[in-house]
Amino acid sequence: MHKYSILFDIEGTLVDSVPLSLRCWQETLADAGHPVSREALQALSGMDGTDMLEALLPEVSEKARNEILKERGANFERDYLMEVRSFPHVRDTLRSLSRVDTALALATDCRGKSLGRYREILGIDPFIRAISCGADVPEGKPTPGILESALRALGASPEYAVMVGDTPSDARAALRAGTASIGLLTGGFSAEALRDAGCDAVAADIATVPRVTDYIRMGVRECPGEASRRPKLG
């Protein structure tokens, strides 16, 4: 029986995809006649693509935004997907976290070919008990559906769960789903931005997550170098 659960985002958390993703967004939008700065795209990184385009291009029709979203997906798979690499120590870290009392799941907006490629390069399937992706829910983060789907698949309670992600959208989804959250600095957001979005703790990268999850689990208020604002999980 698993008392605890840890849910992982993938892009920017387990794989180093954010710079490539932002470049692809910038190129696709420019080709469609809508130049957008990298800074503006970074600020919305991790948000559901439909919501992101609505925020960036409110004057553009929904049909045109959907066409841009579809084109961006095709461009990324064709030009950038094979360049994505795993962050260091991902497999060893998830192996160490996968123990008798803890179940691991993936809770990610990505789907299809991208998800398959990431699973291939990460090699973490032996440690993962459930996968919830963008194809499983009508709307991505920051809505909580992907996290709630993963928790249902695990038969887990949000009270004993931690979401690990790299964006404010991950943190907001965790808040809405009722889980604790850890924000990683590998997605281009500052520690302040992640904490302001609701992260209970901030960690440098995936390799430092085991130490932080232990602190949150024990209810320690001060994680190594960061503040944990939520009571203990158990």
N, C-alpha and C positions, 0 to 999 in steps of 0.2 A: 504494500500500500504506500502510495506516495503522498506525503503530507504537503510538500512544497512544490511549486511549479515556477519555472523560469521561461519566459517567452522572449524570443529574439527576433528583432527586425533583421533584415539581411543587408540591403543596400546602404553603404556607409557605416554599417555596424560590423558585419562579418566580411564583406567584400569592399574593396576600394574602388567604388564606382561613381562617387559623387562628382569628381572633376570631369569625367567623361560624360556623365549625364547632363551636367550643366552646359558643356560645350555643345552637345547634341541639341539641347533645347534652344540655345542661342542661334545655332545655324538654321534649325527648322523654322523658328519664328522669323528670322531675317529673310529666309527664302519666301516666306508667306507675306512679306511686306510689313512685318511688325518687329523692328529691331528693339531688343530689350537688353538692358545691361546685365552683366554677370551678377552684380550686387543685388539687383532686384530679383533675379532667379534664385540666388542663394537664400535670400530671406524667406522664400516660399518652399524651399527644398523639403521634401518629405511629405508635402501635402498631396492629397488626391489630385491627379492631373486635371480632371474636370473643374474642380474648385480653383486650382491654381490659375488656369486659363481665364476663368470668370473674373478672378481678382486682377489679373494683368490686362485683360482685354474686354472690359465690360461693354464697350461700344460695338464689339464684333458679335455677329449673330451666333446663336448656339450651334447651328449647322456648320458654320465656318470653323468654330472652335473645335468641334468634334473631328472635322477633317484634319486640322492641325495636330490634334492629339493622335489620331491614327497614323499620320505621316511621321510624327516624331518616334512612335513605337517602331515603325518599319526601319527608319533611319538608324536608330540605336542598335537594333538587331543586326543590321547589315554592316554598319561601319564601326561599332564600338564594343559590342558584347564580347567578342573574343579577346579583347584587350583587358578585360576586367580580371583582377587577381584577388586572391584571398589576402586579408590582413594576416600578419605573422601570428602564430601560436593559436589560431582559432580551434583547430582540431584538438590539440592538447588541452586547451581551456575547457571546451565542452565535455571532453572525456572526464576531466576532474570534477566538473559540476554534476555529471550524471551519476548519481549515487542512489543508494537504496531508498532514501526518503525524498528524492527530488526528481521530478519529471521535466524534461525539456521539450519545448515546442517552437516552431517557427511561426511568426505572425507578421506577414509581409504583404505589402501592396503588389509586389511583382507577381507575375504569373507566366504560364506557358513556356515559351522557349527560354526566356531569361531565367525563370525559376529553375528550369531543368539544368541550364548551364551552371548556375551558381551551386546547385547541389552537387554537380559533377566535380567542380574545382575545389569545393570545400571538403568533401568526403566525410561529412558528419552524420549521414543518415543512420548509422548504427546507434547513435546517442539520442536521436529525435523520436519522440513518441507520437507527435501530431504535427500536422502542417495546415495552417490556415492562410490562404492567399487571396489576392484581389478578385479571383474568379468565384470565390465562395460568398461574397457579400455584394450588395448593390452599391456601396460607397466605401471608399478607403479612409485612412486616417486623415484628420483627427477624430472621426466618428469611431466608436468603440467596437464596431461589428467584427472586425478581424480578430481582435483580442478575445471577445466573447465567444466566437466560434472556436478558437484554439482551446479556451478553457472548457467548453462543452466537450470537445473531442477528448480531452484529458480526464474529464470527470472531476475537474478541480474547482476549488473555491477561489474567487479573487482575493479573499482575505489572506490567503497564504501564497500569493503569486507576486512575482516581480517581472516587469517589462523592461527589457534592455534595448535601447534604441539610440539614435544619434541626432534626432531633430525635436523641435518643440511639438510637432504633430504627434510623435510617439508618446511624449509626456502627457499631452492633452487626452489622447486616446486612453492611456492608462488611468488617468484621473476619472474619466467617464465610465471606464470598466470596473473601477474600484480596486485596481491593483497598485502596488508600489511601483516605482520606476527609477531606473538608473540611466543617466544620459552620458554618452561617450563623446569625446571631443574630436572624433574621427570624421564627422560629417560636416565640419566647417562652421559650427555654431560655438559661441563662447559659453563658458561655464555659467555666466550670469543669465544668458538667454535661456539656457536649459533649465536652470533653477526657477527662473521667472515663469516658465511654462508649467512647472509643477514637479520637476524631478526631485526625488528624495535624496539623491546623491549624484555626483558627477565623477566619472572615472576617465583616465587618459585614453584608454583603449581596451579592447576585449581581454587582453592578458591580465588586466588588473581587476576584472569583474569578480572573481571568486572571493577576494578579500572583502570587497564592498558588499556583496550579497550576504556574507557571514555577519557583517556588522548590522545590516538592516534586519536580518533574521533574529539576531539577539536583542534588537531594540536599542542598540547603542545610539545615542543622539549625535555623536560626532564620528562620522566616517573618516578614514585617513585623508586629511586635507580638505574635507568637505563636510557640510552639515546634512544630517538626515532629519527630516522634519516629521516623519511618520512613526507611529508606535510600532513595536515589534510585531512580527508576523505570527508568532506562535506563543 
